Amino acid sequence: MNGLGSALGELADLRARLKAAPVPDADVMVCPPATLLTRAAEALDGSDIALGAQDCHPLVSGAHTGDISAEMLADAGATAVIVGHSERRLDHGETDALVNAKALAAYRAGLTAIICVGETEAQHQDGKTLDVLR
């Protein structure tokens, strides 16, 4: 829930920095909020910077006001989508089964699924990161 159109200039800066100092053997991707995907795709056109999205709904379409399908993300220019954010698991009660369904939706839409497996901030501070990841 960060990023307004006024921040899109950062993409031009990123393009220029990577052109001046390429990062060998690295893939670079930005994942702006869905409201910026189409404009970000235009700003990144012709660059080696990939565009991803921050989440998707597992279904292609339907009465899910405000949700965005993987197909809609692909149509907006995304090539990947992040699913399983720890804050979505915590704040929205997302389960492993739902994260799996979202990953399958990404695959169905031709997107790369980036599946997050991680701890909450409290678990990290308590030194439980490796326990959670296991």
MODELLER restraints for C-alpha pairs under 7 A, 6 or more apart:
rsr = mdl.restraints
at = mdl.atoms
rsr.add(forms.Gaussian(group=physical.xy_distance, feature=features.Distance(at['CA:1:A'], at['CA:33:A']), mean=6.80, stdev=0.5))
rsr.add(forms.Gaussian(group=physical.xy_distance, feature=features.Distance(at['CA:3:A'], at['CA:32:A']), mean=6.98, stdev=0.5))
rsr.add(forms.Gaussian(group=physical.xy_distance, feature=features.Distance(at['CA:3:A'], at['CA:33:A']), mean=6.64, stdev=0.5))
rsr.add(forms.Gaussian(group=physical.xy_distance, feature=features.Distance(at['CA:5:A'], at['CA:36:A']), mean=6.65, stdev=0.5))
rsr.add(forms.Gaussian(group=physical.xy_distance, feature=features.Distance(at['CA:8:A'], at['CA:40:A']), mean=6.79, stdev=0.5))
rsr.add(forms.Gaussian(group=physical.xy_distance, feature=features.Distance(at['CA:11:A'], at['CA:43:A']), mean=6.75, stdev=0.5))
rsr.add(forms.Gaussian(group=physical.xy_distance, feature=features.Distance(at['CA:28:A'], at['CA:49:A']), mean=5.26, stdev=0.5))
rsr.add(forms.Gaussian(group=physical.xy_distance, feature=features.Distance(at['CA:28:A'], at['CA:50:A']), mean=6.17, stdev=0.5))
rsr.add(forms.Gaussian(group=physical.xy_distance, feature=features.Distance(at['CA:29:A'], at['CA:49:A']), mean=5.40, stdev=0.5))
rsr.add(forms.Gaussian(group=physical.xy_distance, feature=features.Distance(at['CA:29:A'], at['CA:50:A']), mean=4.38, stdev=0.5))
rsr.add(forms.Gaussian(group=physical.xy_distance, feature=features.Distance(at['CA:29:A'], at['CA:51:A']), mean=5.50, stdev=0.5))
rsr.add(forms.Gaussian(group=physical.xy_distance, feature=features.Distance(at['CA:29:A'], at['CA:52:A']), mean=6.60, stdev=0.5))
rsr.add(forms.Gaussian(group=physical.xy_distance, feature=features.Distance(at['CA:30:A'], at['CA:50:A']), mean=6.46, stdev=0.5))
rsr.add(forms.Gaussian(group=physical.xy_distance, feature=features.Distance(at['CA:30:A'], at['CA:51:A']), mean=5.31, stdev=0.5))
rsr.add(forms.Gaussian(group=physical.xy_distance, feature=features.Distance(at['CA:30:A'], at['CA:52:A']), mean=5.97, stdev=0.5))
rsr.add(forms.Gaussian(group=physical.xy_distance, feature=features.Distance(at['CA:31:A'], at['CA:51:A']), mean=5.98, stdev=0.5))
rsr.add(forms.Gaussian(group=physical.xy_distance, feature=features.Distance(at['CA:31:A'], at['CA:52:A']), mean=4.45, stdev=0.5))
rsr.add(forms.Gaussian(group=physical.xy_distance, feature=features.Distance(at['CA:31:A'], at['CA:53:A']), mean=4.90, stdev=0.5))
rsr.add(forms.Gaussian(group=physical.xy_distance, feature=features.Distance(at['CA:31:A'], at['CA:54:A']), mean=5.98, stdev=0.5))
rsr.add(forms.Gaussian(group=physical.xy_distance, feature=features.Distance(at['CA:32:A'], at['CA:53:A']), mean=6.34, stdev=0.5))
rsr.add(forms.Gaussian(group=physical.xy_distance, feature=features.Distance(at['CA:32:A'], at['CA:54:A']), mean=6.95, stdev=0.5))
rsr.add(forms.Gaussian(group=physical.xy_distance, feature=features.Distance(at['CA:33:A'], at['CA:53:A']), mean=6.75, stdev=0.5))
rsr.add(forms.Gaussian(group=physical.xy_distance, feature=features.Distance(at['CA:33:A'], at['CA:54:A']), mean=6.39, stdev=0.5))
rsr.add(forms.Gaussian(group=physical.xy_distance, feature=features.Distance(at['CA:34:A'], at['CA:53:A']), mean=6.46, stdev=0.5))
rsr.add(forms.Gaussian(group=physical.xy_distance, feature=features.Distance(at['CA:37:A'], at['CA:76:A']), mean=6.03, stdev=0.5))
rsr.add(forms.Gaussian(group=physical.xy_distance, feature=features.Distance(at['CA:37:A'], at['CA:77:A']), mean=6.77, stdev=0.5))
rsr.add(forms.Gaussian(group=physical.xy_distance, feature=features.Distance(at['CA:38:A'], at['CA:76:A']), mean=5.06, stdev=0.5))
rsr.add(forms.Gaussian(group=physical.xy_distance, feature=features.Distance(at['CA:38:A'], at['CA:77:A']), mean=6.24, stdev=0.5))
rsr.add(forms.Gaussian(group=physical.xy_distance, feature=features.Distance(at['CA:41:A'], at['CA:51:A']), mean=6.75, stdev=0.5))
rsr.add(forms.Gaussian(group=physical.xy_distance, feature=features.Distance(at['CA:41:A'], at['CA:77:A']), mean=5.57, stdev=0.5))
rsr.add(forms.Gaussian(group=physical.xy_distance, feature=features.Distance(at['CA:50:A'], at['CA:79:A']), mean=6.94, stdev=0.5))
rsr.add(forms.Gaussian(group=physical.xy_distance, feature=features.Distance(at['CA:51:A'], at['CA:78:A']), mean=4.99, stdev=0.5))
rsr.add(forms.Gaussian(group=physical.xy_distance, feature=features.Distance(at['CA:51:A'], at['CA:79:A']), mean=5.87, stdev=0.5))
rsr.add(forms.Gaussian(group=physical.xy_distance, feature=features.Distance(at['CA:51:A'], at['CA:80:A']), mean=6.82, stdev=0.5))
rsr.add(forms.Gaussian(group=physical.xy_distance, feature=features.Distance(at['CA:52:A'], at['CA:78:A']), mean=4.84, stdev=0.5))
rsr.add(forms.Gaussian(group=physical.xy_distance, feature=features.Distance(at['CA:52:A'], at['CA:79:A']), mean=5.63, stdev=0.5))
rsr.add(forms.Gaussian(group=physical.xy_distance, feature=features.Distance(at['CA:52:A'], at['CA:80:A']), mean=4.43, stdev=0.5))
rsr.add(forms.Gaussian(group=physical.xy_distance, feature=features.Distance(at['CA:52:A'], at['CA:81:A']), mean=5.16, stdev=0.5))
rsr.add(forms.Gaussian(group=physical.xy_distance, feature=features.Distance(at['CA:53:A'], at['CA:73:A']), mean=6.85, stdev=0.5))
rsr.add(forms.Gaussian(group=physical.xy_distance, feature=features.Distance(at['CA:53:A'], at['CA:78:A']), mean=6.18, stdev=0.5))
rsr.add(forms.Gaussian(group=physical.xy_distance, feature=features.Distance(at['CA:53:A'], at['CA:80:A']), mean=6.25, stdev=0.5))
rsr.add(forms.Gaussian(group=physical.xy_distance, feature=features.Distance(at['CA:53:A'], at['CA:81:A']), mean=4.50, stdev=0.5))
rsr.add(forms.Gaussian(group=physical.xy_distance, feature=features.Distance(at['CA:53:A'], at['CA:82:A']), mean=6.26, stdev=0.5))
rsr.add(forms.Gaussian(group=physical.xy_distance, feature=features.Distance(at['CA:54:A'], at['CA:81:A']), mean=5.70, stdev=0.5))
rsr.add(forms.Gaussian(group=physical.xy_distance, feature=features.Distance(at['CA:54:A'], at['CA:82:A']), mean=5.00, stdev=0.5))
rsr.add(forms.Gaussian(group=physical.xy_distance, feature=features.Distance(at['CA:55:A'], at['CA:81:A']), mean=5.90, stdev=0.5))
rsr.add(forms.Gaussian(group=physical.xy_distance, feature=features.Distance(at['CA:55:A'], at['CA:82:A']), mean=5.45, stdev=0.5))
rsr.add(forms.Gaussian(group=physical.xy_distance, feature=features.Distance(at['CA:55:A'], at['CA:83:A']), mean=5.39, stdev=0.5))
rsr.add(forms.Gaussian(group=physical.xy_distance, feature=features.Distance(at['CA:56:A'], at['CA:68:A']), mean=5.38, stdev=0.5))
rsr.add(forms.Gaussian(group=physical.xy_distance, feature=features.Distance(at['CA:56:A'], at['CA:69:A']), mean=5.21, stdev=0.5))
rsr.add(forms.Gaussian(group=physical.xy_distance, feature=features.Distance(at['CA:56:A'], at['CA:70:A']), mean=5.44, stdev=0.5))
rsr.add(forms.Gaussian(group=physical.xy_distance, feature=features.Distance(at['CA:56:A'], at['CA:102:A']), mean=6.36, stdev=0.5))
rsr.add(forms.Gaussian(group=physical.xy_distance, feature=features.Distance(at['CA:57:A'], at['CA:67:A']), mean=6.04, stdev=0.5))
rsr.add(forms.Gaussian(group=physical.xy_distance, feature=features.Distance(at['CA:57:A'], at['CA:68:A']), mean=5.61, stdev=0.5))
rsr.add(forms.Gaussian(group=physical.xy_distance, feature=features.Distance(at['CA:57:A'], at['CA:69:A']), mean=4.80, stdev=0.5))
rsr.add(forms.Gaussian(group=physical.xy_distance, feature=features.Distance(at['CA:57:A'], at['CA:70:A']), mean=6.68, stdev=0.5))
rsr.add(forms.Gaussian(group=physical.xy_distance, feature=features.Distance(at['CA:57:A'], at['CA:102:A']), mean=6.11, stdev=0.5))
rsr.add(forms.Gaussian(group=physical.xy_distance, feature=features.Distance(at['CA:58:A'], at['CA:69:A']), mean=6.56, stdev=0.5))
rsr.add(forms.Gaussian(group=physical.xy_distance, feature=features.Distance(at['CA:58:A'], at['CA:101:A']), mean=5.46, stdev=0.5))
rsr.add(forms.Gaussian(group=physical.xy_distance, feature=features.Distance(at['CA:58:A'], at['CA:102:A']), mean=4.46, stdev=0.5))
rsr.add(forms.Gaussian(group=physical.xy_distance, feature=features.Distance(at['CA:58:A'], at['CA:105:A']), mean=5.16, stdev=0.5))
rsr.add(forms.Gaussian(group=physical.xy_distance, feature=features.Distance(at['CA:59:A'], at['CA:69:A']), mean=6.21, stdev=0.5))
rsr.add(forms.Gaussian(group=physical.xy_distance, feature=features.Distance(at['CA:59:A'], at['CA:105:A']), mean=6.89, stdev=0.5))
rsr.add(forms.Gaussian(group=physical.xy_distance, feature=features.Distance(at['CA:60:A'], at['CA:69:A']), mean=5.45, stdev=0.5))
rsr.add(forms.Gaussian(group=physical.xy_distance, feature=features.Distance(at['CA:60:A'], at['CA:71:A']), mean=6.53, stdev=0.5))
rsr.add(forms.Gaussian(group=physical.xy_distance, feature=features.Distance(at['CA:61:A'], at['CA:69:A']), mean=6.55, stdev=0.5))
rsr.add(forms.Gaussian(group=physical.xy_distance, feature=features.Distance(at['CA:70:A'], at['CA:105:A']), mean=6.04, stdev=0.5))
rsr.add(forms.Gaussian(group=physical.xy_distance, feature=features.Distance(at['CA:70:A'], at['CA:106:A']), mean=5.36, stdev=0.5))
rsr.add(forms.Gaussian(group=physical.xy_distance, feature=features.Distance(at['CA:70:A'], at['CA:109:A']), mean=5.74, stdev=0.5))
rsr.add(forms.Gaussian(group=physical.xy_distance, feature=features.Distance(at['CA:71:A'], at['CA:109:A']), mean=5.09, stdev=0.5))
rsr.add(forms.Gaussian(group=physical.xy_distance, feature=features.Distance(at['CA:74:A'], at['CA:109:A']), mean=6.82, stdev=0.5))
rsr.add(forms.Gaussian(group=physical.xy_distance, feature=features.Distance(at['CA:74:A'], at['CA:111:A']), mean=6.90, stdev=0.5))
rsr.add(forms.Gaussian(group=physical.xy_distance, feature=features.Distance(at['CA:79:A'], at['CA:111:A']), mean=4.99, stdev=0.5))
rsr.add(forms.Gaussian(group=physical.xy_distance, feature=features.Distance(at['CA:79:A'], at['CA:112:A']), mean=6.34, stdev=0.5))
rsr.add(forms.Gaussian(group=physical.xy_distance, feature=features.Distance(at['CA:80:A'], at['CA:111:A']), mean=4.65, stdev=0.5))
rsr.add(forms.Gaussian(group=physical.xy_distance, feature=features.Distance(at['CA:80:A'], at['CA:112:A']), mean=4.30, stdev=0.5))
rsr.add(forms.Gaussian(group=physical.xy_distance, feature=features.Distance(at['CA:80:A'], at['CA:113:A']), mean=5.76, stdev=0.5))
rsr.add(forms.Gaussian(group=physical.xy_distance, feature=features.Distance(at['CA:81:A'], at['CA:106:A']), mean=6.86, stdev=0.5))
rsr.add(forms.Gaussian(group=physical.xy_distance, feature=features.Distance(at['CA:81:A'], at['CA:111:A']), mean=6.72, stdev=0.5))
rsr.add(forms.Gaussian(group=physical.xy_distance, feature=features.Distance(at['CA:81:A'], at['CA:112:A']), mean=6.35, stdev=0.5))
rsr.add(forms.Gaussian(group=physical.xy_distance, feature=features.Distance(at['CA:81:A'], at['CA:113:A']), mean=5.27, stdev=0.5))
rsr.add(forms.Gaussian(group=physical.xy_distance, feature=features.Distance(at['CA:81:A'], at['CA:114:A']), mean=5.96, stdev=0.5))
rsr.add(forms.Gaussian(group=physical.xy_distance, feature=features.Distance(at['CA:82:A'], at['CA:113:A']), mean=6.04, stdev=0.5))
rsr.add(forms.Gaussian(group=physical.xy_distance, feature=features.Distance(at['CA:82:A'], at['CA:114:A']), mean=4.57, stdev=0.5))
rsr.add(forms.Gaussian(group=physical.xy_distance, feature=features.Distance(at['CA:82:A'], at['CA:115:A']), mean=5.98, stdev=0.5))
rsr.add(forms.Gaussian(group=physical.xy_distance, feature=features.Distance(at['CA:83:A'], at['CA:99:A']), mean=6.08, stdev=0.5))
rsr.add(forms.Gaussian(group=physical.xy_distance, feature=features.Distance(at['CA:83:A'], at['CA:102:A']), mean=6.64, stdev=0.5))
rsr.add(forms.Gaussian(group=physical.xy_distance, feature=features.Distance(at['CA:83:A'], at['CA:103:A']), mean=6.78, stdev=0.5))
rsr.add(forms.Gaussian(group=physical.xy_distance, feature=features.Distance(at['CA:83:A'], at['CA:113:A']), mean=6.92, stdev=0.5))
rsr.add(forms.Gaussian(group=physical.xy_distance, feature=features.Distance(at['CA:83:A'], at['CA:114:A']), mean=6.13, stdev=0.5))
rsr.add(forms.Gaussian(group=physical.xy_distance, feature=features.Distance(at['CA:83:A'], at['CA:115:A']), mean=5.10, stdev=0.5))
rsr.add(forms.Gaussian(group=physical.xy_distance, feature=features.Distance(at['CA:83:A'], at['CA:116:A']), mean=6.09, stdev=0.5))
rsr.add(forms.Gaussian(group=physical.xy_distance, feature=features.Distance(at['CA:84:A'], at['CA:99:A']), mean=5.31, stdev=0.5))
rsr.add(forms.Gaussian(group=physical.xy_distance, feature=features.Distance(at['CA:84:A'], at['CA:115:A']), mean=5.74, stdev=0.5))
rsr.add(forms.Gaussian(group=physical.xy_distance, feature=features.Distance(at['CA:84:A'], at['CA:116:A']), mean=4.87, stdev=0.5))
rsr.add(forms.Gaussian(group=physical.xy_distance, feature=features.Distance(at['CA:84:A'], at['CA:117:A']), mean=6.80, stdev=0.5))
rsr.add(forms.Gaussian(group=physical.xy_distance, feature=features.Distance(at['CA:85:A'], at['CA:116:A']), mean=5.44, stdev=0.5))
rsr.add(forms.Gaussian(group=physical.xy_distance, feature=features.Distance(at['CA:86:A'], at['CA:118:A']), mean=5.94, stdev=0.5))
rsr.add(forms.Gaussian(group=physical.xy_distance, feature=features.Distance(at['CA:86:A'], at['CA:119:A']), mean=6.28, stdev=0.5))
rsr.add(forms.Gaussian(group=physical.xy_distance, feature=features.Distance(at['CA:86:A'], at['CA:120:A']), mean=6.04, stdev=0.5))
rsr.add(forms.Gaussian(group=physical.xy_distance, feature=features.Distance(at['CA:88:A'], at['CA:94:A']), mean=6.09, stdev=0.5))
rsr.add(forms.Gaussian(group=physical.xy_distance, feature=features.Distance(at['CA:89:A'], at['CA:95:A']), mean=6.37, stdev=0.5))
rsr.add(forms.Gaussian(group=physical.xy_distance, feature=features.Distance(at['CA:103:A'], at['CA:113:A']), mean=5.35, stdev=0.5))
rsr.add(forms.Gaussian(group=physical.xy_distance, feature=features.Distance(at['CA:106:A'], at['CA:112:A']), mean=6.29, stdev=0.5))
rsr.add(forms.Gaussian(group=physical.xy_distance, feature=features.Distance(at['CA:106:A'], at['CA:113:A']), mean=5.68, stdev=0.5))
rsr.add(forms.Gaussian(group=physical.xy_distance, feature=features.Distance(at['CA:107:A'], at['CA:113:A']), mean=6.87, stdev=0.5))
rsr.add(forms.Gaussian(group=physical.xy_distance, feature=features.Distance(at['CA:117:A'], at['CA:133:A']), mean=6.45, stdev=0.5))
rsr.add(forms.Gaussian(group=physical.xy_distance, feature=features.Distance(at['CA:118:A'], at['CA:132:A']), mean=6.86, stdev=0.5))
rsr.add(forms.Gaussian(group=physical.xy_distance, feature=features.Distance(at['CA:118:A'], at['CA:133:A']), mean=6.09, stdev=0.5))
rsr.add(forms.Gaussian(group=physical.xy_distance, feature=features.Distance(at['CA:119:A'], at['CA:129:A']), mean=5.78, stdev=0.5))
rsr.add(forms.Gaussian(group=physical.xy_distance, feature=features.Distance(at['CA:119:A'], at['CA:132:A']), mean=6.00, stdev=0.5))
rsr.add(forms.Gaussian(group=physical.xy_distance, feature=features.Distance(at['CA:123:A'], at['CA:129:A']), mean=6.28, stdev=0.5))
